[in-house]
């Protein structure tokens, strides 16, 4: 019996030895498809870089194996869409090159911002260029705060964008609240748009949909609404349908400071301390800063003359006119119709001036007056037949605004889009 068992064991061992192990078949994972700028990046060698100081388009393409005759052809074909001479140092770009040993460039992508870009595609014999935008996701958020010193500090100390400060101070409440005279414990609440690309990368602030500002214990509501279906221009209105905007902007330059006020008794030591009235308000800013029309109107003068240097004068109606002096360059001509906020020129030092600024002059009934002391008319009021629709529109948004607790930030809320857009 023992002999038979030994023979069976030997047979089993020999059979197992001859049996080949079976291969385990596995399917390699598919590479993740990466799409950007409208291209499947997997098909290219992707080169990301930044334009260096003094570097030009020809040098970049030459470095990526495109010879000069072809570069010249590309430049000439796309000049109506993109002027390669205007590329700026510090701007990022992407090159899509052949995914082979040549690594020759096929596509150049100039990224103006995190959202906007220009594609120059020279894979075919005839190069093409077109502008594009990355998909932007809009998330509705809220913010609030209590002011202890300055509005900007209350905003930025919470990690919020300084753009919110500008929008509140220079846009929404420019003519309602004097932000140079805020009081301790003034409060604010906002419902605004935060913009993202790729769902997670913030690329700026969109619109402020609604705001609440408590100044000196008095509440000021603001809701963005299109009340004029013909012009289709949104304005901010309060909870009683009053337009918060005035007919005139308070200054012709953004992010500026007053360097010299309207003063009929001004004395200048250079002229023997004699009285030389200053009938304008000077807003200092760097050369090239945009100068805006402070109200709708028609250009009546656009010229260079004596101490005024380059200047523009605008007639707004039978009562008001404005003038803008010392421009480096004028952007409008006589007869042009301009709207409030349109760029009419740029800060300079032409004429009699000791530094870059715009001297802003204001006429009322043909007499120069101090614009900062005028009780200027409000913008066009909301029509009575629109008000019921408006009150219905703001009802739920006001409830959302009132429910925001002070000193809370970046809370996402869900407001139906139809309730945010009239």
C-alpha positions as CSV (number, residue, x, y, z in Angstrom):
1,X,0.0,0.0,0.0
2,X,2.8,2.3,0.9
3,X,4.5,1.6,-2.5
4,X,1.3,2.5,-4.4
5,X,0.9,5.8,-2.4
6,X,4.5,6.8,-3.2
7,X,4.0,6.1,-7.0
8,X,0.8,8.2,-7.0
9,X,2.6,11.1,-5.3
10,X,5.4,11.1,-7.8
11,X,2.9,11.2,-10.7
12,X,1.1,14.1,-9.2
13,X,4.3,16.1,-8.7
14,X,5.5,15.4,-12.3
15,X,2.1,16.6,-13.7
16,X,2.2,19.8,-11.6
17,X,5.7,20.5,-12.8
18,X,4.8,20.3,-16.4
19,X,1.7,22.5,-16.0
20,X,2.5,26.1,-17.1
21,X,1.3,29.0,-15.0
22,X,-1.6,30.9,-16.7
23,X,-0.8,34.6,-17.5
24,X,-3.0,37.2,-15.8
25,X,-4.4,39.5,-18.5
26,X,-4.9,43.1,-17.4
27,X,-6.2,46.1,-19.5
28,X,-4.0,49.2,-19.2
29,X,-6.0,52.2,-17.9
30,X,-7.0,54.7,-20.6
31,X,-5.2,58.0,-20.4
32,X,-7.2,60.8,-19.0
33,X,-8.4,63.1,-21.8
34,X,-7.3,66.7,-21.1
35,X,-9.3,69.4,-23.0
36,X,-8.4,73.1,-22.9
37,X,-8.7,76.0,-25.3
38,X,-10.9,73.8,-27.5
39,X,-8.0,71.2,-28.0
40,X,-7.4,67.7,-26.9
41,X,-4.0,68.3,-25.2
42,X,-3.1,64.6,-25.2
43,X,-2.5,64.9,-29.0
44,X,0.3,67.5,-28.5
45,X,3.5,68.3,-26.6
46,X,2.3,71.1,-24.4
47,X,4.7,74.0,-23.7
48,X,3.6,76.6,-21.1
49,X,5.8,79.7,-20.7
50,X,5.7,83.5,-20.1
51,X,6.7,86.2,-22.5
52,X,10.1,87.6,-21.3
53,X,11.0,91.3,-21.4
54,X,12.1,92.3,-24.9
55,X,10.9,89.0,-26.4
56,X,8.9,89.0,-29.6
57,X,6.6,86.6,-31.4
58,X,9.2,85.7,-34.0
59,X,11.7,84.7,-31.4
60,X,9.2,82.4,-29.6
61,X,8.2,80.6,-32.8
62,X,11.8,80.3,-34.0
63,X,12.7,78.7,-30.7
64,X,9.9,76.2,-31.3
65,X,11.1,75.2,-34.8
66,X,9.1,77.6,-37.0
67,X,11.4,79.4,-39.6
68,X,11.2,83.1,-40.3
69,X,9.4,82.9,-43.7
70,X,6.6,80.9,-42.1
71,X,6.4,83.3,-39.2
72,X,6.1,86.3,-41.5
73,X,3.3,84.5,-43.4
74,X,1.5,83.8,-40.1
75,X,1.8,87.4,-38.9
76,X,0.4,88.8,-42.2
77,X,-2.5,86.5,-42.3
78,X,-3.8,87.1,-38.8
79,X,-3.0,90.9,-38.4
80,X,-6.8,91.8,-38.6
81,X,-7.5,89.5,-35.6
82,X,-4.3,89.7,-33.5
83,X,-1.4,92.2,-33.7
84,X,1.7,90.2,-32.6
85,X,3.5,93.5,-31.9
86,X,1.2,94.1,-28.9
87,X,2.2,91.0,-26.9
88,X,3.4,92.1,-23.5
89,X,6.0,90.7,-21.2
90,X,4.7,88.8,-18.2
91,X,1.7,87.4,-20.1
92,X,1.5,83.6,-20.1
93,X,1.2,81.6,-23.4
94,X,0.8,78.0,-24.4
95,X,2.4,76.3,-27.5
96,X,0.9,73.1,-28.8
97,X,3.7,71.3,-30.6
98,X,3.9,68.0,-32.6
99,X,4.1,65.0,-30.3
100,X,7.1,63.6,-32.2
101,X,10.9,64.1,-32.4
102,X,10.5,67.4,-34.3
103,X,8.5,69.1,-31.5
104,X,7.5,71.7,-34.1
105,X,5.0,74.3,-32.9
106,X,1.5,74.1,-34.4
107,X,-0.6,76.4,-32.2
108,X,0.2,79.5,-30.2
109,X,-2.2,80.6,-27.5
110,X,-1.9,84.0,-25.9
111,X,-3.6,84.3,-22.6
112,X,-4.8,87.9,-22.1
113,X,-6.3,86.9,-18.7
114,X,-7.4,83.9,-16.7
115,X,-10.5,83.9,-18.9
116,X,-9.7,85.5,-22.3
117,X,-7.3,84.1,-24.8
118,X,-6.3,84.2,-28.5
119,X,-5.6,81.1,-30.5
120,X,-3.2,81.3,-33.5
121,X,-3.5,78.0,-35.4
122,X,-1.0,77.4,-38.2
123,X,-1.3,73.6,-38.7
124,X,-2.9,74.2,-42.1
125,X,-1.3,76.1,-45.0
126,X,-3.5,79.1,-44.2
127,X,-3.0,80.3,-40.6
128,X,-6.1,81.4,-38.6
129,X,-6.6,83.3,-35.4
130,X,-9.6,83.7,-33.2
131,X,-10.5,84.8,-29.7
132,X,-11.9,82.6,-27.0
133,X,-13.1,82.5,-23.4
134,X,-12.8,79.7,-20.9
135,X,-16.1,78.6,-19.4
136,X,-16.9,80.6,-16.3
137,X,-19.1,79.3,-13.5
138,X,-21.0,81.9,-11.5
139,X,-21.7,81.2,-7.8
140,X,-23.9,83.5,-5.8
141,X,-22.3,84.4,-2.5
142,X,-23.0,86.7,0.4
143,X,-20.8,88.9,2.6
144,X,-21.2,91.2,5.5
145,X,-19.2,93.2,7.9
146,X,-19.0,95.8,10.6
147,X,-16.8,98.8,10.1
148,X,-14.3,99.8,12.8
149,X,-12.1,102.1,10.7
150,X,-12.4,102.0,6.9
151,X,-14.6,100.1,4.5
152,X,-11.6,98.7,2.6
153,X,-10.2,97.3,5.9
154,X,-13.6,95.7,6.7
155,X,-13.6,94.1,3.3
156,X,-10.0,93.0,2.8
157,X,-9.5,91.8,6.4
158,X,-12.0,89.1,5.6
159,X,-10.2,88.0,2.4
160,X,-12.7,89.6,0.2
161,X,-11.9,91.3,-3.1
162,X,-11.1,95.0,-3.0
163,X,-13.4,95.3,-6.0
164,X,-16.3,95.0,-3.7
165,X,-15.1,98.2,-1.9
166,X,-14.9,100.1,-5.2
167,X,-18.4,98.9,-6.3
168,X,-20.0,100.0,-3.1
169,X,-18.2,103.3,-2.7
170,X,-17.9,104.5,-6.3
171,X,-20.8,102.8,-8.0
172,X,-23.8,101.7,-5.9
173,X,-23.7,104.3,-3.1
174,X,-21.6,107.0,-4.7
175,X,-24.3,109.7,-4.3
176,X,-26.0,108.3,-1.2
177,X,-23.3,107.8,1.4
178,X,-20.2,109.9,2.0
179,X,-17.6,107.2,2.5
180,X,-15.0,109.7,3.8
181,X,-17.3,110.2,6.8
182,X,-18.2,106.6,7.8
183,X,-19.0,106.0,11.5
184,X,-17.8,103.2,13.7
185,X,-20.2,100.3,13.7
186,X,-21.6,101.1,10.3
187,X,-22.6,97.8,8.7
188,X,-23.0,96.3,5.2
189,X,-24.4,93.2,3.6
190,X,-23.9,92.0,0.0
191,X,-25.3,89.4,-2.5
192,X,-22.8,89.1,-5.3
193,X,-21.4,86.9,-8.0
194,X,-18.1,85.0,-7.6
195,X,-16.7,83.8,-10.9
196,X,-14.7,80.6,-11.3
197,X,-13.0,78.7,-14.1
198,X,-12.5,74.9,-13.8
199,X,-15.0,75.1,-10.9
200,X,-12.4,76.0,-8.3
201,X,-10.1,78.8,-9.6
202,X,-11.6,82.3,-8.7
203,X,-11.2,84.8,-11.6
204,X,-13.0,87.8,-10.2
205,X,-16.2,89.3,-9.1
206,X,-19.3,89.6,-11.3
207,X,-22.2,91.8,-10.4
208,X,-23.4,92.9,-7.0
209,X,-27.0,91.8,-7.1
210,X,-28.1,93.5,-3.9
211,X,-26.6,95.4,-1.0
212,X,-27.5,96.8,2.4
213,X,-25.6,99.6,4.1
214,X,-26.4,100.8,7.6
215,X,-24.9,104.3,8.0
216,X,-25.4,106.2,11.2
217,X,-28.2,103.8,12.1
218,X,-30.1,104.5,8.9
219,X,-30.6,101.6,6.4
220,X,-29.8,102.0,2.7
221,X,-30.9,99.2,0.4
222,X,-29.8,98.7,-3.2
223,X,-31.1,96.3,-5.8
224,X,-29.8,96.0,-9.4
225,X,-32.6,96.2,-11.9
226,X,-33.2,97.1,-15.5
227,X,-36.1,99.6,-15.4
228,X,-35.7,100.9,-19.0
229,X,-36.4,98.1,-21.5
230,X,-35.4,100.4,-24.4
231,X,-31.9,101.3,-23.2
232,X,-31.6,98.0,-21.3
233,X,-29.1,99.5,-18.9
234,X,-29.3,98.3,-15.2
235,X,-29.3,100.7,-12.3
236,X,-29.4,100.4,-8.6
237,X,-32.7,101.2,-6.9
238,X,-33.6,101.2,-3.2
239,X,-36.5,99.5,-1.4
240,X,-38.8,102.3,-2.4
241,X,-37.9,102.2,-6.1
242,X,-35.7,105.4,-5.9
243,X,-32.8,105.5,-8.3
244,X,-29.5,105.7,-6.3
245,X,-27.6,107.1,-9.2
246,X,-27.3,110.8,-9.9
247,X,-27.3,112.4,-13.3
248,X,-23.5,113.1,-12.8
249,X,-20.6,111.0,-11.6
250,X,-18.9,112.6,-8.7
251,X,-15.5,112.5,-10.4
252,X,-14.2,111.9,-13.9
253,X,-11.4,109.5,-12.9
254,X,-11.5,106.2,-11.1
255,X,-9.2,105.6,-8.2
256,X,-8.1,109.2,-7.9
257,X,-7.6,111.9,-5.3
258,X,-8.4,115.6,-5.2
259,X,-5.1,117.5,-5.4
260,X,-6.7,121.0,-5.5
261,X,-10.2,122.1,-4.9
262,X,-12.4,124.9,-6.4
263,X,-11.3,128.1,-4.6
264,X,-12.1,131.6,-5.7
265,X,-9.7,133.1,-3.1
266,X,-6.6,131.0,-3.9
267,X,-3.3,132.8,-3.5
268,X,-0.1,131.6,-5.2
269,X,3.3,132.6,-3.9
270,X,4.8,132.2,-7.4
271,X,2.6,135.1,-8.6
272,X,3.4,137.4,-5.7
273,X,0.8,135.9,-3.4
274,X,-1.9,137.5,-5.5
275,X,-5.4,136.1,-5.7
276,X,-5.8,133.8,-8.7
277,X,-9.1,131.9,-8.5
278,X,-9.1,128.2,-9.2
279,X,-12.5,127.5,-10.8
280,X,-11.9,123.8,-11.2
281,X,-11.4,120.7,-9.1
282,X,-8.1,118.8,-9.8
283,X,-8.1,115.0,-9.7
284,X,-4.5,113.6,-9.6
285,X,-3.7,110.4,-11.4
286,X,-0.8,108.9,-13.4
287,X,-0.3,109.9,-17.0
288,X,-2.5,107.8,-19.4
289,X,-5.3,107.2,-16.9
290,X,-8.7,107.2,-18.5
291,X,-10.9,110.3,-18.1
292,X,-14.6,109.7,-18.2
293,X,-17.6,111.9,-19.2
294,X,-19.5,112.5,-15.9
295,X,-22.9,112.5,-17.6
296,X,-24.5,112.0,-21.0
297,X,-24.1,114.8,-23.5
298,X,-22.6,116.2,-26.7
299,X,-19.0,117.3,-27.2
300,X,-18.9,121.0,-28.0
301,X,-15.1,121.6,-27.9
302,X,-12.1,119.3,-28.3
303,X,-8.9,121.2,-28.9
304,X,-5.6,122.4,-27.5
305,X,-5.4,126.0,-26.2
306,X,-3.0,127.9,-24.0
307,X,-2.8,127.0,-20.4
308,X,-5.7,124.5,-20.7
309,X,-3.6,122.2,-22.9
310,X,-5.6,119.5,-24.5
311,X,-9.2,119.7,-23.3
312,X,-12.7,118.6,-24.0
313,X,-16.0,120.4,-23.2
314,X,-19.4,118.7,-23.0
315,X,-22.9,120.2,-23.0
316,X,-25.2,117.9,-21.0
317,X,-28.4,119.9,-21.3
318,X,-29.7,123.5,-21.1
319,X,-28.4,123.8,-17.6
320,X,-25.1,121.9,-17.2
321,X,-21.8,121.7,-19.1
322,X,-18.4,120.2,-18.0
323,X,-14.8,120.7,-19.1
324,X,-11.7,118.4,-18.7
325,X,-8.3,120.1,-19.0
326,X,-4.6,119.1,-19.4
327,X,-5.2,115.8,-21.3
328,X,-2.3,113.9,-22.8
329,X,-4.6,112.8,-25.6
330,X,-8.2,113.5,-26.5
331,X,-10.5,110.5,-27.5
332,X,-13.5,112.4,-28.8
333,X,-14.2,115.1,-31.4
334,X,-16.8,118.0,-31.6
335,X,-20.3,116.6,-32.3
336,X,-19.7,113.2,-30.7
337,X,-22.5,112.0,-28.4
338,X,-21.1,110.5,-25.2
339,X,-22.7,108.5,-22.4
340,X,-21.9,108.7,-18.7
341,X,-18.7,106.8,-18.1
342,X,-17.4,106.9,-21.7
343,X,-13.7,107.5,-22.0
344,X,-13.1,111.0,-23.5
345,X,-9.4,111.4,-23.0
346,X,-6.3,110.5,-20.9
347,X,-4.5,112.2,-18.0
348,X,-1.6,114.3,-19.0
349,X,0.4,117.5,-18.3
350,X,-0.4,119.7,-21.3
351,X,-0.8,123.4,-20.7
352,X,-0.1,125.1,-17.3
353,X,0.3,122.2,-14.8
354,X,2.9,121.1,-12.3
355,X,1.9,117.4,-12.3
356,X,-0.4,114.9,-14.0
357,X,-4.0,115.5,-13.3
358,X,-7.3,116.5,-14.9
359,X,-8.8,119.9,-14.0
360,X,-12.6,119.3,-13.9
361,X,-14.7,122.4,-14.5
362,X,-18.4,122.5,-14.0
363,X,-20.9,125.1,-15.5
364,X,-24.4,125.7,-14.2
365,X,-26.5,128.2,-16.3
366,X,-23.3,129.5,-17.9
367,X,-21.5,130.1,-14.6
368,X,-18.6,128.0,-13.3
369,X,-19.4,126.5,-9.9
370,X,-18.0,124.0,-7.4
371,X,-19.4,120.5,-8.5
372,X,-18.8,119.1,-5.0
373,X,-21.3,121.6,-3.5
374,X,-24.0,121.2,-6.1
375,X,-27.3,119.4,-5.3
376,X,-27.2,117.5,-8.6
377,X,-30.4,116.0,-10.1
378,X,-31.0,112.3,-9.8
379,X,-31.1,110.0,-12.8
380,X,-34.3,109.2,-14.6
381,X,-36.9,108.0,-12.0
382,X,-38.6,104.6,-12.4
383,X,-41.9,104.8,-14.2
384,X,-45.0,104.2,-12.1
385,X,-46.2,101.2,-14.2
386,X,-42.9,99.5,-13.6
387,X,-42.9,99.8,-9.8
388,X,-45.3,96.9,-9.0
389,X,-43.1,94.5,-11.1
390,X,-40.0,95.8,-9.3
391,X,-41.4,95.4,-5.8
392,X,-42.4,91.8,-6.7
393,X,-38.8,91.3,-8.1
394,X,-37.0,92.4,-5.0
395,X,-39.3,90.8,-2.4
396,X,-37.5,87.4,-2.0
397,X,-34.0,89.0,-2.6
398,X,-34.7,91.5,0.3
399,X,-35.7,88.5,2.5
400,X,-32.3,86.9,1.6
401,X,-30.5,90.1,2.3
402,X,-32.2,90.6,5.7
403,X,-31.4,87.0,6.7
404,X,-27.6,87.5,6.3
405,X,-25.9,87.8,9.7
406,X,-23.2,90.4,10.1
407,X,-19.5,89.5,9.9
408,X,-20.2,86.3,7.8
409,X,-18.5,85.9,4.5
410,X,-18.6,83.7,1.4
411,X,-21.8,81.9,2.2
412,X,-23.2,80.3,-1.0
413,X,-26.9,80.8,-1.4
414,X,-29.4,79.5,-3.9
415,X,-31.5,82.2,-5.5
416,X,-33.4,81.3,-8.7
417,X,-31.8,83.0,-11.7
418,X,-35.2,84.5,-12.7
419,X,-35.3,86.3,-9.3
420,X,-31.8,87.9,-9.9
421,X,-32.4,89.0,-13.5
422,X,-35.3,91.3,-14.5
